[in-house]
């Protein structure tokens, strides 16, 4: 049984931890508002860009379509671009993203495909490297940036497009968290390269003439679309990280309070038992005289 001093020290330690988790919860709540606003503001732009691309892609024949839209003509080599956070203490967010990436990898390997990983963020490296040590193509470090933005998304997209042009892979998939609320961040997988043909491309009936031609516009539009998708994934990651961190720290603060209450009861009982024992010894000694 723990001594009174040990119980008192443990109560003090848990109280210090509770102060840290409470402070981190408040910081995450403050950052969440900005991150959520940024993620939600980027969604309409990405949606509108998809609509514009649908209108133009529907007017381009398969032979003249850019490579980013037409693909390599093969479906053998797949690259999973996995976006994780750089910091921990955000619940099961990173483990859920890694689980989704591994699920996609197993499904592709079962179909006889070749799978490689392109990792963004620090927290997903260790678990993926443990299961697929020979399949990590590259990792992109965002830990030195206070808040990753479009510059980082552009660097990642440029690197991926160059690798695609060199024929290093045929299909790239983006795995990232989608922010729903502070309690829910859903892992999402979308095809990134080649840019998937919009479903409503054939439904575009408006007569529009483009200057320059559709092919030239797509040559500029498709790389921007890839950058926008990655930028959106980074924004969703930031919002998901702060939401998950706020929820995790709130749970940790509550658990610390419960533990402090239990330890305090145990401390009081042990103290009462010690006092009772001392009184019995004093009374027994007095009666012996």
Backbone bond lengths (Angstrom), bond angles and torsions (degrees), N, CA, C in turn:
res aa  C-N    CA-C-N  psi(-1)  N-CA   C-N-CA  omega(-1)  CA-C   N-CA-C  phi
1 X - - - 1.467 - - 1.523 109.32 -
2 X 1.312 116.82 138.48 1.460 120.86 -176.74 1.521 110.33 -69.29
3 X 1.332 115.35 146.06 1.459 120.49 178.73 1.523 109.99 -77.78
4 X 1.345 115.28 168.32 1.466 119.70 -179.86 1.528 111.00 -61.48
5 X 1.322 116.47 -39.44 1.462 119.96 -179.36 1.530 110.91 -65.60
6 X 1.333 116.45 -41.53 1.457 120.35 178.98 1.528 111.23 -63.76
7 X 1.331 116.42 -41.59 1.464 119.75 178.13 1.520 111.31 -65.42
8 X 1.319 117.15 -41.54 1.461 121.01 179.49 1.524 111.36 -64.39
9 X 1.339 116.28 -40.79 1.461 120.35 178.20 1.531 111.26 -65.81
10 X 1.317 115.85 -38.87 1.463 119.31 -179.90 1.522 111.30 -68.19
11 X 1.320 117.28 -39.23 1.468 120.62 176.52 1.523 110.08 -60.95
12 X 1.336 116.31 -43.81 1.467 119.71 178.17 1.514 112.28 -63.05
13 X 1.353 116.47 -38.19 1.464 120.56 179.25 1.525 111.39 -66.08
14 X 1.340 116.64 -43.06 1.465 120.55 -179.95 1.525 110.31 -66.63
15 X 1.324 117.62 -36.96 1.468 120.65 177.58 1.526 111.09 -64.01
16 X 1.326 116.67 -39.02 1.470 119.74 177.36 1.521 110.68 -65.10
17 X 1.336 116.03 -42.29 1.472 119.82 177.01 1.521 111.03 -62.24
18 X 1.320 117.02 -39.71 1.462 121.51 -179.95 1.530 110.98 -62.57
19 X 1.322 116.54 -38.50 1.466 119.58 177.54 1.528 111.07 -63.27
20 X 1.346 116.45 -39.10 1.465 120.67 -179.92 1.529 110.60 -67.03
21 X 1.340 116.36 -46.77 1.471 119.29 -179.05 1.520 111.31 -65.12
22 X 1.324 117.12 -36.23 1.463 120.48 178.25 1.520 110.72 -66.03
23 X 1.336 116.43 -42.11 1.461 119.89 178.81 1.524 111.37 -65.03
24 X 1.337 116.83 -42.26 1.460 120.03 178.95 1.523 111.64 -66.59
25 X 1.312 116.95 -34.07 1.460 120.36 176.59 1.531 110.47 -62.57
26 X 1.321 117.05 -42.73 1.465 121.07 -179.64 1.524 110.95 -67.61
27 X 1.337 116.71 -38.91 1.466 120.16 178.13 1.522 110.63 -65.02
28 X 1.336 116.23 -44.11 1.466 120.56 179.37 1.520 110.97 -63.56
29 X 1.335 117.32 -37.94 1.461 120.34 179.11 1.525 110.83 -64.75
30 X 1.332 116.98 -38.76 1.463 120.11 178.66 1.527 111.45 -68.33
31 X 1.347 116.49 -41.21 1.464 120.03 179.81 1.527 111.82 -72.01
32 X 1.327 116.80 -28.25 1.460 120.37 -177.15 1.523 111.55 -62.03
33 X 1.313 117.72 -38.63 1.467 120.54 -178.07 1.519 110.83 -59.67
34 X 1.325 116.33 -45.95 1.473 120.29 -179.40 1.531 110.94 -69.29
35 X 1.341 116.41 -43.63 1.466 119.86 -178.14 1.524 111.06 -65.71
36 X 1.325 117.08 -40.40 1.463 120.34 179.28 1.521 110.85 -66.10
37 X 1.333 117.13 -41.04 1.463 120.31 178.90 1.523 111.04 -63.27
38 X 1.345 116.76 -39.99 1.465 120.32 179.60 1.531 111.25 -66.41
39 X 1.335 116.91 -42.75 1.468 120.51 -179.79 1.524 111.18 -65.19
40 X 1.316 116.76 -42.88 1.464 120.16 -179.13 1.523 111.59 -70.16
41 X 1.342 117.03 -31.73 1.460 119.82 178.70 1.521 111.85 -70.69
42 X 1.334 117.80 -27.62 1.464 120.73 -177.86 1.523 112.45 -80.73
43 X 1.309 117.82 -22.57 1.469 120.65 -176.06 1.526 113.02 -62.72
44 X 1.350 120.50 -46.29 1.475 119.16 179.14 1.530 113.22 -61.80
45 X 1.337 117.02 -34.43 1.466 119.77 178.42 1.518 110.64 -64.49
46 X 1.336 116.23 -45.75 1.467 119.90 179.62 1.527 110.83 -63.60
47 X 1.319 116.77 -37.89 1.466 120.72 179.55 1.526 111.05 -66.95
48 X 1.315 116.11 -43.15 1.467 119.71 179.91 1.520 111.09 -67.50
49 X 1.330 116.77 -36.97 1.458 120.37 177.44 1.526 110.29 -63.26
50 X 1.330 117.12 -38.45 1.468 120.73 177.00 1.527 110.65 -64.01
51 X 1.323 116.96 -39.06 1.466 120.12 178.78 1.523 111.94 -64.52
52 X 1.332 115.93 -43.54 1.464 120.22 178.77 1.523 110.09 -63.63
53 X 1.321 116.35 -41.86 1.452 120.06 -179.82 1.524 110.71 -66.44
54 X 1.327 116.62 -34.78 1.462 120.24 177.46 1.521 110.34 -62.72
55 X 1.324 116.22 -41.34 1.459 120.61 -179.54 1.523 111.67 -63.45
56 X 1.332 116.03 -40.31 1.473 119.41 -177.38 1.522 110.81 -79.58
57 X 1.357 117.52 -41.19 1.463 120.84 -176.77 1.514 111.27 -63.12
58 X 1.336 117.22 -29.80 1.453 119.69 179.63 1.519 113.39 -68.51
59 X 1.327 118.18 -14.36 1.460 122.27 -178.34 1.523 112.68 -103.28
60 X 1.334 116.49 2.35 1.460 120.96 -177.46 1.517 108.97 -106.44
61 X 1.300 116.64 129.81 1.463 120.92 177.93 1.518 110.09 -76.86
62 X 1.329 116.40 160.37 1.455 121.37 -176.95 1.512 113.41 -62.22
63 X 1.324 118.79 -34.87 1.460 121.36 -176.56 1.521 111.75 -70.46
64 X 1.333 117.23 -34.60 1.467 120.61 -176.06 1.515 112.83 -98.01
65 X 1.338 118.21 1.53 1.460 120.98 -178.56 1.524 110.50 -69.19
66 X 1.331 118.09 141.56 1.472 120.87 176.65 1.524 110.93 -60.70
67 X 1.327 115.66 158.06 1.455 120.99 -176.38 1.524 111.70 -63.33
68 X 1.338 117.22 -33.67 1.463 120.09 179.88 1.523 111.99 -64.20
69 X 1.324 116.86 -22.38 1.459 121.24 178.51 1.526 111.66 -98.75
70 X 1.328 116.26 -40.57 1.466 120.48 -176.49 1.522 112.18 -80.52
71 X 1.337 117.91 -28.12 1.453 121.41 -177.73 1.522 111.93 84.71
72 X 1.313 116.15 -174.85 1.459 121.52 -178.45 1.523 112.85 -89.35
73 X 1.320 116.10 -7.59 1.457 119.70 -175.02 1.506 113.01 85.36
74 X 1.328 116.28 4.20 1.462 121.72 -179.63 1.531 109.00 -128.55
75 X 1.308 117.03 161.86 1.464 121.46 -178.60 1.530 110.57 -139.01
76 X 1.326 115.54 35.46 1.463 120.42 -173.19 1.521 112.86 -94.00
77 X 1.317 117.36 -47.94 1.466 121.48 -173.88 1.528 110.09 -99.50
78 X 1.339 115.96 122.60 1.463 121.90 -177.29 1.537 109.80 -118.06
79 X 1.323 114.58 141.49 1.459 121.71 177.97 1.523 108.54 -120.60
80 X 1.336 116.07 124.21 1.462 121.52 178.12 1.524 109.17 -99.58
81 X 1.323 116.63 111.74 1.469 122.44 177.89 1.524 106.76 -91.23
82 X 1.329 116.88 106.20 1.468 122.43 -172.44 1.529 108.89 -106.12
83 X 1.330 116.09 121.88 1.469 121.76 -179.36 1.520 109.01 -102.76
84 X 1.331 116.54 110.35 1.465 123.35 174.82 1.519 109.98 -113.83
85 X 1.311 116.15 174.09 1.459 120.61 178.27 1.532 109.70 -85.12
86 X 1.329 115.34 167.79 1.463 121.40 176.01 1.525 111.94 -98.10
87 X 1.324 116.81 -14.93 1.461 121.37 -177.80 1.518 109.90 -120.77
88 X 1.319 114.78 155.72 1.450 120.54 179.07 1.520 111.83 -96.50
89 X 1.325 115.92 -152.84 1.469 123.01 -179.74 1.526 111.66 57.43
90 X 1.329 116.11 39.70 1.466 119.67 178.23 1.530 110.15 -131.21
91 X 1.325 115.34 42.21 1.458 120.52 173.92 1.519 112.66 64.43
92 X 1.326 115.01 -141.08 1.459 120.47 -177.99 1.507 113.86 -94.89
93 X 1.336 118.44 19.93 1.464 121.29 -176.66 1.521 111.99 -58.67
94 X 1.329 116.79 -54.72 1.465 120.02 -176.47 1.527 112.18 -67.59
95 X 1.326 116.89 -37.61 1.464 118.84 179.14 1.522 110.91 -65.36
96 X 1.336 117.89 -34.16 1.463 120.61 177.83 1.528 111.46 -69.13
97 X 1.340 116.75 -38.01 1.466 120.13 177.87 1.529 110.02 -66.02
98 X 1.329 116.11 -44.86 1.467 120.65 178.93 1.524 110.36 -62.94
99 X 1.318 116.88 -40.36 1.462 120.96 178.53 1.537 110.49 -60.81
100 X 1.342 116.54 -42.50 1.463 120.51 178.41 1.529 110.73 -65.11
101 X 1.338 117.47 -41.26 1.467 120.76 179.36 1.530 110.86 -64.21
102 X 1.327 116.73 -43.10 1.470 120.01 178.91 1.525 111.19 -65.92
103 X 1.323 116.25 -36.04 1.461 120.18 177.81 1.521 110.82 -62.70
104 X 1.336 116.60 -44.53 1.458 120.72 177.60 1.532 110.76 -64.66
105 X 1.330 116.61 -40.13 1.462 120.27 -179.48 1.529 111.10 -64.14
106 X 1.323 116.67 -44.64 1.470 119.67 179.79 1.523 111.43 -63.17
107 X 1.340 116.49 -39.59 1.461 120.02 179.58 1.531 111.02 -64.34
108 X 1.336 117.03 -42.02 1.461 120.47 -179.83 1.526 111.23 -69.40
109 X 1.347 116.76 -40.75 1.458 119.97 178.86 1.526 110.81 -65.19
110 X 1.325 116.62 -34.80 1.466 119.76 177.99 1.527 111.64 -65.60
111 X 1.335 116.61 -25.71 1.465 121.09 177.50 1.527 112.33 -87.00
112 X 1.325 116.74 2.33 1.458 120.60 179.20 1.502 114.40 85.72
113 X 1.332 117.95 17.09 1.463 121.45 -179.95 1.528 110.83 -86.95
114 X 1.312 115.04 159.05 1.458 121.70 173.62 1.530 107.96 -95.37
115 X 1.329 117.46 127.11 1.461 121.94 -173.01 1.520 109.99 -120.56
116 X 1.329 116.04 133.18 1.460 123.07 173.25 1.529 108.49 -129.19
117 X 1.342 115.63 156.56 1.466 121.34 -179.31 1.531 110.14 -113.12
118 X 1.333 114.95 138.99 1.465 123.37 172.77 1.527 105.39 -121.56
119 X 1.341 116.81 104.43 1.453 121.43 -169.22 1.525 111.69 -97.46
120 X 1.323 115.09 132.99 1.467 122.55 175.51 1.526 107.00 -118.94
121 X 1.341 116.87 122.45 1.459 120.25 -175.65 1.525 111.07 98.74
122 X 1.340 116.36 154.03 1.457 121.28 -171.80 1.524 114.04 -85.21
123 X 1.326 117.65 -33.87 1.455 120.41 -166.56 1.524 114.33 -72.08
124 X 1.321 118.03 -16.31 1.451 118.34 179.95 1.519 114.12 -93.40
125 X 1.319 117.08 -4.97 1.469 119.72 -173.07 1.532 112.18 -68.98
126 X 1.320 116.63 -51.17 1.468 119.90 -173.13 1.525 112.87 -60.74
127 X 1.350 119.81 -51.14 1.474 117.79 -178.63 1.518 114.10 -65.98
128 X 1.343 117.93 -33.56 1.466 119.78 178.19 1.528 110.10 -74.36
129 X 1.316 116.73 -38.66 1.467 119.81 179.21 1.522 110.77 -66.44
130 X 1.320 116.70 -30.56 1.465 120.22 179.48 1.525 111.50 -65.87
131 X 1.342 117.25 -37.85 1.463 120.78 -178.26 1.523 113.18 -93.99
132 X 1.340 116.68 -30.09 1.468 120.14 -177.47 1.539 109.70 -131.94
133 X 1.337 117.18 65.23 1.478 119.45 -175.27 1.523 113.87 -64.55
134 X 1.332 117.77 -27.55 1.458 120.64 -176.30 1.523 112.77 -96.32
135 X 1.323 117.46 2.69 1.465 120.18 -173.58 1.530 113.34 -112.78
136 X 1.321 117.79 10.44 1.462 120.49 177.94 1.523 108.39 -88.97
137 X 1.318 115.30 110.17 1.466 121.12 -178.65 1.520 111.28 -73.07
138 X 1.333 115.60 -46.78 1.463 120.27 -177.89 1.514 108.32 -166.68
139 X 1.331 116.43 155.89 1.456 119.15 167.28 1.521 109.11 -125.93
140 X 1.316 113.92 140.68 1.463 121.95 -178.34 1.522 108.20 -104.79
141 X 1.336 116.01 119.76 1.465 121.12 -174.17 1.525 110.40 -86.50
142 X 1.332 116.36 121.28 1.466 121.22 174.86 1.530 111.44 -114.82
143 X 1.333 117.45 9.46 1.463 120.79 -175.56 1.522 112.80 -71.54
144 X 1.331 117.45 -23.80 1.463 120.28 -178.72 1.519 112.61 -82.93
145 X 1.320 116.92 -6.63 1.460 121.26 179.33 1.516 108.32 -100.91
146 X 1.299 116.45 132.08 1.470 120.16 -177.98 1.524 110.95 -62.52
147 X 1.328 116.48 -44.25 1.458 121.02 177.76 1.520 108.42 -144.65
148 X 1.340 118.27 102.89 1.467 121.11 -179.37 1.526 111.65 -55.67
149 X 1.329 115.92 135.74 1.453 120.82 -178.27 1.514 111.70 -131.14
150 X 1.338 115.66 -152.53 1.456 120.09 -175.41 1.530 111.84 -67.80
151 X 1.311 116.87 -27.98 1.471 119.66 179.39 1.525 110.74 -62.54
152 X 1.327 116.74 -43.67 1.464 120.75 178.14 1.526 110.61 -68.41
153 X 1.341 116.58 -40.52 1.465 119.92 178.19 1.524 110.75 -62.29
154 X 1.335 116.64 -38.33 1.465 120.58 179.23 1.519 111.14 -66.61
155 X 1.344 116.41 -39.38 1.463 120.29 179.24 1.530 110.68 -65.46
156 X 1.332 117.08 -42.63 1.464 120.71 178.71 1.524 110.28 -64.45
157 X 1.348 116.83 -46.31 1.465 120.89 -178.63 1.523 111.44 -63.17
158 X 1.316 116.90 -41.53 1.470 120.59 179.59 1.523 110.75 -62.48
159 X 1.331 116.33 -42.70 1.465 120.34 178.78 1.533 110.69 -63.69
160 X 1.328 116.66 -43.42 1.468 120.15 -179.15 1.525 111.43 -65.30
161 X 1.332 116.87 -42.31 1.468 120.30 -179.89 1.522 110.76 -64.69
162 X 1.331 116.69 -39.87 1.471 119.80 177.72 1.524 110.77 -63.40
163 X 1.325 117.28 -41.71 1.465 120.52 178.03 1.532 110.57 -64.86
164 X 1.331 116.26 -37.45 1.458 120.28 178.61 1.524 110.86 -66.65
165 X 1.323 116.70 -41.98 1.458 120.56 179.38 1.530 111.50 -65.24
166 X 1.336 116.20 -30.94 1.463 120.28 178.37 1.530 112.04 -79.28
167 X 1.318 116.76 -7.35 1.461 120.19 179.19 1.509 114.71 81.94
168 X 1.346 117.57 24.90 1.462 120.09 -179.12 1.523 112.32 -76.87
169 X 1.320 117.99 -20.84 1.460 121.48 175.95 1.520 108.65 -153.01
170 X 1.323 115.00 163.53 1.467 120.90 -179.69 1.529 112.61 -102.64
171 X 1.327 115.92 -38.48 1.468 121.07 -177.33 1.522 108.69 -136.18
172 X 1.327 116.03 135.87 1.465 121.25 175.26 1.528 109.08 -118.46
173 X 1.326 115.45 135.33 1.460 121.67 178.10 1.526 108.93 -116.76
174 X 1.311 116.18 141.18 1.466 121.82 179.13 1.521 109.05 -103.20
175 X 1.338 116.09 122.42 1.465 122.40 178.40 1.526 107.67 -113.14
176 X 1.321 116.93 118.12 1.465 121.30 -175.36 1.527 109.34 -153.79
177 X 1.349 117.63 162.92 1.463 119.87 178.02 1.526 110.61 -86.27
178 X 1.319 117.02 139.54 1.460 122.51 174.08 1.519 108.48 -103.48
179 X 1.323 116.17 123.13 1.463 120.82 -177.19 1.527 110.22 -75.98
180 X 1.318 115.84 122.03 1.464 121.92 174.70 1.525 110.06 -105.92
181 X 1.316 115.25 -51.60 1.456 122.04 178.08 1.525 107.45 -160.39
182 X 1.313 115.82 -179.16 1.461 119.42 178.27 1.522 111.62 -65.04
183 X 1.330 116.74 -20.10 1.464 120.96 -179.48 1.513 113.04 -98.83
184 X 1.322 118.66 -14.48 1.465 121.21 -173.36 1.520 110.16 -136.86
185 X 1.333 115.71 121.97 1.463 123.19 173.30 1.527 106.09 -134.13
186 X 1.308 116.17 107.24 1.455 121.10 -172.15 1.528 111.83 -90.22
187 X 1.350 118.82 126.58 1.475 120.58 172.95 1.524 109.95 -64.44
188 X 1.318 116.09 133.33 1.465 121.81 -175.62 1.524 109.50 -128.45
189 X 1.323 116.34 140.73 1.466 121.86 176.56 1.521 108.27 -123.90
190 X 1.323 116.82 124.41 1.462 122.04 177.48 1.529 109.32 -132.64
191 X 1.325 115.86 151.70 1.462 119.55 176.22 1.517 109.01 -76.43
192 X 1.311 115.81 129.71 1.461 121.59 -176.67 1.522 111.88 -103.15
193 X 1.325 116.90 -48.81 1.470 123.32 -179.73 1.523 108.25 -136.89
194 X 1.350 118.54 133.76 1.460 126.28 -8.21 1.520 111.04 -64.78
195 X 1.305 115.77 153.05 1.461 120.56 -178.53 1.525 108.56 -59.24
196 X 1.317 118.10 121.98 1.469 119.67 -178.13 1.516 111.57 -62.87
197 X 1.316 116.26 136.67 1.462 120.50 178.52 1.516 109.51 -64.40
198 X 1.322 118.51 125.68 1.463 121.02 -178.63 1.519 111.11 -59.36
199 X 1.326 116.01 140.64 1.457 121.02 -176.33 1.524 112.45 -66.64
200 X 1.333 116.43 -29.90 1.461 119.42 -177.28 1.517 112.75 -93.31
201 X 1.360 116.82 16.57 1.457 119.06 -178.75 1.515 111.23 -64.09
202 X 1.336 116.94 -39.88 1.455 119.84 -177.52 1.517 112.33 -75.65
203 X 1.329 117.46 -13.72 1.449 120.67 -177.04 1.523 112.38 -90.94
204 X 1.315 117.46 -0.38 1.451 120.63 -178.04 1.520 109.37 -81.92
205 X 1.320 116.53 110.82 1.458 121.54 -176.27 1.524 113.20 -105.98
206 X 1.334 117.24 -5.20 1.460 118.84 -177.79 1.523 110.67 -67.05
207 X 1.324 116.16 138.58 1.457 121.96 178.74 1.521 108.06 -89.30
208 X 1.324 115.51 107.79 1.462 121.13 -177.35 1.524 108.30 -131.02
209 X 1.302 116.09 132.70 1.464 120.87 174.77 1.522 108.67 -103.88
210 X 1.338 115.32 130.78 1.451 120.79 -176.46 1.516 109.93 -106.53
211 X 1.312 115.48 140.05 1.459 122.22 176.37 1.521 108.41 -132.88
212 X 1.329 119.50 114.70 1.471 127.15 1.81 1.531 111.08 -70.64
213 X 1.326 117.15 -163.05 1.453 121.52 -175.03 1.513 113.07 -68.55
214 X 1.337 115.17 168.87 1.458 120.29 -178.04 1.518 112.55 -61.09
215 X 1.352 116.43 -38.23 1.463 119.39 -178.21 1.532 110.98 -63.04
216 X 1.344 115.86 -42.53 1.467 119.50 -179.39 1.531 111.02 -65.74
217 X 1.328 115.97 -38.29 1.466 119.20 179.50 1.528 110.33 -66.65
218 X 1.331 116.18 -42.32 1.464 119.53 179.41 1.523 111.80 -64.52
219 X 1.325 116.96 -33.70 1.466 120.11 177.74 1.526 110.91 -58.48
220 X 1.327 116.95 -33.00 1.458 121.15 178.05 1.527 112.11 -89.49
221 X 1.320 115.61 -33.04 1.459 120.31 -173.34 1.527 112.84 -77.64
222 X 1.321 117.33 -37.77 1.465 120.65 -175.69 1.537 112.85 -63.87
223 X 1.348 119.77 -47.05 1.470 118.34 175.67 1.526 112.36 -59.97
224 X 1.330 116.85 -37.15 1.462 119.85 178.46 1.537 110.42 -65.19
225 X 1.327 115.39 -36.25 1.466 119.31 177.94 1.532 110.25 -63.22
226 X 1.335 117.42 -43.62 1.464 121.06 178.54 1.528 110.44 -61.84
227 X 1.336 116.41 -43.34 1.471 120.19 178.70 1.522 110.97 -62.98
228 X 1.324 115.78 -40.55 1.466 120.00 -179.13 1.520 111.22 -65.11
229 X 1.329 116.51 -40.11 1.464 119.76 179.24 1.531 111.01 -63.48
230 X 1.317 116.46 -43.43 1.467 120.02 179.70 1.524 110.53 -68.66
231 X 1.327 116.70 -40.36 1.464 120.48 177.56 1.526 110.39 -61.74
232 X 1.330 116.38 -42.34 1.457 119.93 176.50 1.515 111.76 -62.23
233 X 1.346 116.93 -39.02 1.459 120.60 177.26 1.524 112.18 -62.92
234 X 1.339 116.91 -39.20 1.465 120.81 177.91 1.529 111.10 -66.69
235 X 1.337 116.33 -40.51 1.465 119.46 178.18 1.527 111.22 -65.88
236 X 1.331 115.73 -41.15 1.463 119.33 177.25 1.527 110.35 -63.85
237 X 1.328 115.77 -36.19 1.463 119.43 178.56 1.525 111.20 -63.13
238 X 1.343 116.66 -44.19 1.456 120.30 -179.00 1.523 110.91 -62.74
239 X 1.334 116.93 -45.28 1.462 119.91 179.39 1.527 110.97 -65.15
240 X 1.326 116.57 -41.93 1.471 120.49 179.77 1.525 110.92 -64.64
241 X 1.336 116.18 -40.06 1.471 119.69 -179.74 1.521 111.09 -62.17
242 X 1.328 117.22 -45.91 1.459 119.88 -178.00 1.524 111.15 -69.42
243 X 1.336 117.00 -38.60 1.457 119.34 177.37 1.516 112.25 -64.79
244 X 1.331 116.60 -45.37 1.461 120.55 179.34 1.525 111.05 -66.48
245 X 1.336 116.60 -37.85 1.460 120.51 179.37 1.525 110.81 -66.03
246 X 1.333 116.58 -41.77 1.464 120.01 179.49 1.532 110.42 -61.91
247 X 1.330 116.23 -44.74 1.466 120.31 -179.93 1.520 111.38 -65.56
248 X 1.349 116.52 -43.98 1.464 120.28 -179.13 1.526 111.51 -64.40
249 X 1.337 117.35 -41.65 1.465 120.18 -179.93 1.522 111.72 -70.73
250 X 1.329 116.98 -31.85 1.461 119.82 175.07 1.529 110.09 -64.69
251 X 1.320 116.71 -44.52 1.472 120.39 177.33 1.523 111.24 -63.37
252 X 1.342 116.04 -40.69 1.463 119.80 179.64 1.523 110.97 -64.99
253 X 1.326 117.17 -39.24 1.468 120.85 178.72 1.521 110.99 -64.24
254 X 1.341 115.70 -42.61 1.466 119.64 178.13 1.530 111.08 -64.86
255 X 1.320 116.68 -42.96 1.474 120.18 179.36 1.520 111.23 -63.99
256 X 1.333 116.09 -37.97 1.465 119.49 177.92 1.527 110.45 -64.82
257 X 1.332 117.32 -38.97 1.460 120.40 177.15 1.520 112.03 -63.21
258 X 1.339 116.02 -41.91 1.471 119.65 177.54 1.521 111.28 -63.73
259 X 1.345 115.86 -41.60 1.464 119.57 -179.40 1.530 110.84 -66.85
260 X 1.331 117.24 -38.70 1.470 120.88 177.85 1.533 110.16 -61.95
261 X 1.327 115.76 -40.92 1.461 119.88 179.33 1.529 111.18 -63.70
262 X 1.335 116.74 -43.86 1.464 120.21 179.53 1.525 111.38 -65.53
263 X 1.337 116.41 -42.66 1.466 119.96 -179.92 1.525 111.19 -66.97
264 X 1.339 116.55 -35.79 1.463 119.74 178.48 1.523 110.66 -64.80
265 X 1.339 117.27 -42.67 1.467 121.03 177.04 1.522 110.25 -61.65
266 X 1.349 116.00 -44.29 1.463 119.71 178.99 1.520 111.14 -63.56
267 X 1.332 116.65 -39.34 1.472 121.09 179.29 1.528 110.62 -64.42
268 X 1.337 116.52 -44.72 1.470 120.20 -179.29 1.522 111.13 -64.36
269 X 1.326 116.96 -39.91 1.463 120.24 178.91 1.521 110.97 -65.78
270 X 1.344 115.70 -43.36 1.474 119.06 179.17 1.523 110.36 -64.48
271 X 1.317 116.87 -39.57 1.467 121.47 179.75 1.526 110.25 -66.30
272 X 1.330 115.65 -42.32 1.460 119.57 178.21 1.526 111.25 -63.50
273 X 1.348 115.83 -40.70 1.461 119.72 178.81 1.524 110.55 -64.78
274 X 1.335 116.94 -39.21 1.463 120.30 179.55 1.527 111.04 -65.46
275 X 1.355 115.62 -41.96 1.461 119.18 179.28 1.529 110.63 -64.87
276 X 1.336 116.42 -42.21 1.468 120.87 178.93 1.523 110.67 -61.11
277 X 1.323 116.21 -43.27 1.470 120.19 178.96 1.527 111.07 -61.69
278 X 1.319 117.22 -42.43 1.471 120.94 179.23 1.522 111.23 -64.40
279 X 1.344 116.47 -40.87 1.468 119.47 178.57 1.528 111.06 -63.65
280 X 1.348 117.06 -41.64 1.465 121.03 179.08 1.525 109.85 -61.41
281 X 1.341 116.41 -42.48 1.457 120.58 -179.26 1.537 110.65 -65.12
282 X 1.350 115.74 -39.05 1.469 118.75 179.91 1.515 110.51 -66.73
283 X 1.363 116.24 -44.21 1.453 120.74 -179.22 1.533 110.92 -65.04
284 X 1.330 115.53 -41.90 1.461 119.87 179.06 1.520 110.97 -63.94
285 X 1.307 117.48 -38.06 1.453 120.84 178.30 1.516 111.99 -68.27
286 X 1.360 115.38 -38.16 1.474 118.57 179.97 1.512 110.42 -67.50
287 X 1.323 118.19 -38.34 1.461 121.14 179.49 1.528 111.96 -68.93
288 X 1.303 117.06 -27.90 1.461 120.81 -179.71 1.515 112.72 -72.96
289 X 1.353 116.65 -22.24 1.466 119.58 -179.00 1.513 111.74 -76.49
